[in-house]
Amino acid sequence: MKKFLAILAVAFIAGCTALEEQQGGYYKPNAQIMPQHIKKIHVRPFINRTEVFALEDRLTIEVVDEFLRNGQYGVVNEAQAQGVLAGEIIRYLLVPIQYDTQLVPTVYRMEVLIRLRFIDTLTQETIWQEPALQQNYTYSASTLPGGLTEVQARENLWRNFAKMIVRRTVDGFGSVGSEIRQRAQVDPAHTTITKAR
């Protein structure tokens, strides 16, 4: 009897899941693969829309380096490229999330949000776009063993972003999040804030 009830429960859950999928309850983006004629790309310098100085340079360099490491597409100047990646850093947050007994921050969370689009230079159409690509990075303060400075943590975050961007371009994994989440993430009420190290 217990076995029968367990099988019945599994069947019920599977049926509910299938029904929810049919009604659009799950977000399942389709992969968007690059057109065949694009062999060479250009990465425009990222635009920094935040109040934090000089974030864009290191991110741009890291993305270019990751494309070079991947080797799927040649990275060239914009005049020679069939595709162009354009991006903006639209939010940068650094907040302490843990303190010691003297209320000195010991752990920080860094959150960065970027907007991306990939343009086909032949048609001048946007092939794909990511309005809210987000990365979070939690790290210990540099005063602790194995801790990092804000700059070191940011370098790790840029590497994570670069891998995501290259994977998005090469493998085509669909959009970042649901439309509702994207609207929430680009809401002007979410201001750009940075805390002192």
C-alpha positions in Angstrom: 0.0 0.0 0.0 2.8 2.4 0.9 4.5 1.6 -2.4 1.3 2.3 -4.3 0.8 5.7 -2.5 4.4 6.7 -3.3 4.0 5.9 -7.0 0.7 7.8 -7.0 2.4 10.8 -5.4 5.2 10.8 -8.0 2.7 10.5 -10.8 0.6 13.4 -9.4 3.7 15.6 -9.1 4.8 14.8 -12.7 1.3 15.6 -14.0 1.3 19.0 -12.2 4.8 19.7 -13.5 3.8 18.9 -17.1 0.6 21.1 -16.8 2.6 24.0 -15.3 5.1 23.7 -18.2 2.3 23.8 -20.8 0.8 26.9 -19.1 4.2 28.8 -19.2 5.0 28.3 -15.6 8.7 27.7 -16.3 11.0 30.0 -18.1 12.8 28.0 -20.8 14.7 30.2 -23.2 15.6 28.9 -26.7 19.2 28.8 -27.6 20.1 31.7 -29.9 23.1 30.6 -32.1 25.2 33.1 -34.0 24.7 33.4 -37.8 27.2 31.4 -39.9 28.6 34.4 -41.7 30.0 35.9 -38.5 33.7 34.8 -38.2 35.3 37.9 -36.7 34.0 40.0 -33.9 34.8 43.3 -32.1 34.3 44.0 -28.5 33.5 47.7 -28.0 34.9 49.3 -24.8 32.2 48.8 -22.1 30.3 52.0 -21.0 30.3 52.6 -17.3 26.9 54.0 -16.1 27.8 53.8 -12.5 29.4 56.3 -10.1 32.5 54.1 -9.6 35.5 55.2 -11.6 37.3 53.0 -14.2 35.3 49.8 -13.9 35.0 49.5 -17.7 38.6 49.1 -18.7 39.4 45.9 -16.9 36.1 44.3 -17.9 36.7 45.1 -21.6 40.2 43.6 -21.4 39.0 40.5 -19.6 36.2 39.9 -22.2 38.7 40.3 -25.1 41.2 38.0 -23.5 38.5 35.3 -22.9 37.4 35.5 -26.6 41.1 35.1 -27.6 41.5 32.1 -25.2 38.3 30.5 -26.6 39.5 30.9 -30.2 36.1 30.4 -31.9 36.0 33.9 -33.3 38.8 36.2 -34.4 38.9 39.5 -32.4 39.5 42.4 -34.7 38.8 46.2 -35.0 35.2 47.2 -35.7 35.7 48.0 -39.4 36.7 44.3 -40.1 34.2 42.6 -37.8 31.0 40.9 -38.9 29.7 41.1 -35.3 30.1 43.6 -32.5 29.6 43.1 -28.8 28.5 46.3 -27.0 28.0 46.4 -23.2 27.3 48.8 -20.3 27.9 48.4 -16.6 24.6 49.6 -15.2 24.9 48.8 -11.5 27.8 48.2 -9.0 27.0 47.4 -5.4 29.5 46.6 -2.6 28.0 46.0 0.8 29.5 44.5 4.0 27.4 41.5 5.1 29.4 40.3 8.1 31.1 42.2 11.0 33.5 41.3 13.8 32.9 42.1 17.5 34.2 45.7 16.9 31.7 46.2 14.0 34.5 46.2 11.4 33.4 44.5 8.2 34.9 41.1 7.6 32.8 39.8 4.6 31.6 41.8 1.6 29.2 41.1 -1.2 29.8 42.6 -4.6 27.0 42.7 -7.1 27.4 44.0 -10.7 24.7 44.2 -13.4 25.5 44.7 -17.0 23.5 45.2 -20.2 24.8 43.5 -23.4 23.8 43.3 -27.1 25.4 41.7 -30.1 25.1 43.4 -33.4 25.3 41.9 -36.9 27.3 44.5 -38.8 25.9 43.2 -42.1 22.3 43.9 -41.3 22.8 46.3 -38.3 20.4 44.2 -36.4 20.7 43.1 -32.8 21.2 39.3 -32.9 20.8 38.9 -29.1 20.7 41.0 -26.0 20.9 40.5 -22.3 19.3 43.4 -20.5 20.2 42.2 -17.0 23.3 40.0 -16.8 24.2 39.8 -13.1 27.1 38.4 -11.1 27.5 38.3 -7.3 30.8 37.7 -5.5 31.2 37.2 -1.8 34.7 37.6 -0.3 36.5 38.0 3.0 38.2 41.3 3.8 41.9 41.6 3.1 42.6 41.9 6.8 41.7 38.2 7.2 43.8 35.2 6.1 43.1 34.5 2.5 41.0 37.7 2.2 40.9 40.0 -0.9 40.9 43.7 -1.6 38.0 45.1 -3.5 40.1 45.3 -6.6 41.1 41.7 -6.4 37.5 40.6 -5.8 36.5 42.7 -8.8 39.1 41.0 -11.0 37.6 37.6 -10.1 34.1 38.9 -10.9 35.3 40.3 -14.3 36.7 36.8 -15.1 33.3 35.2 -14.3 31.5 37.8 -16.4 33.9 37.2 -19.3 33.3 33.5 -19.3 29.6 34.0 -19.2 29.7 36.4 -22.1 31.9 34.2 -24.3 29.7 31.2 -23.5 26.6 33.2 -24.4 28.2 34.2 -27.7 29.7 30.9 -28.7 27.2 28.4 -27.3 24.0 30.5 -27.4 22.3 29.6 -24.1 19.3 32.0 -24.3 18.4 34.9 -22.2 19.6 35.5 -18.6 16.3 35.6 -16.8 12.6 36.1 -17.0 11.1 39.3 -18.3 9.8 40.1 -14.8 13.2 39.6 -13.2 14.8 41.8 -15.9 12.3 44.6 -15.3 13.1 44.4 -11.5 16.8 44.5 -12.1 16.8 47.5 -14.3 14.4 49.5 -12.1 15.7 53.0 -11.5 14.9 52.5 -7.8 17.9 50.2 -7.6 20.6 52.8 -7.4 24.3 52.4 -7.8 26.0 52.3 -4.4 29.5 51.5 -3.3 30.8 51.3 0.2 34.3 52.2 1.3 36.7 49.3 1.7 
